[in-house]
Amino acid sequence: MPALAGANLIYGMGMLELGVTFSFAQLLIDAEIVRMVKRTVAGIDVSDETLAVEVIKTVGAGKDFLAQKHTRQFMDKEQSKPWLIDRRMRGAWQNRGGKDWAQAAEEEARAILQKHKPAPLNPSVQAELKDIVRSVEE
């Protein structure tokens, strides 16, 4: 069976109250969830190299694989380092403010809204959009 039963659309990111309300903080939380879902749906590459049979034989069962170069090479760094979720131990999390996911998303949304400067549209795209608006207005 295909992952997500073949669904290829995730809808409603950032929406609250049946889409009546929109939240930038919720949008960031949803984007983090979607990124993790997409990574999961992509699956796990299973090959001789990723199975690491030779490394297991060399290191030995029950031994430390985390220090192996092979482990670091194939560790999924993207999935292991979320953007907003704080996975530190409780003490370290509290020392850095102890913000929950919603608080972190709210702060990040505000920072983006204050700092982000979008790249201007290509002049040809701007002209095409103006033509579309002009034709609709006529």
Secondary structure, 3 states (H helix, E strand, C coil): CCHHHHCCCCCCCCEEHHHCEECHHHHHHHHHHHHHHHHHHHCCCCCHHHHCHHHHHHHCCCCCCCCCHHHHHHCCHHHHCCCCCCCCCHHHHHHCCCCCHHHHHHHHHHHHHHHCCCCCCCHHHHHHHHHHHHHHHC
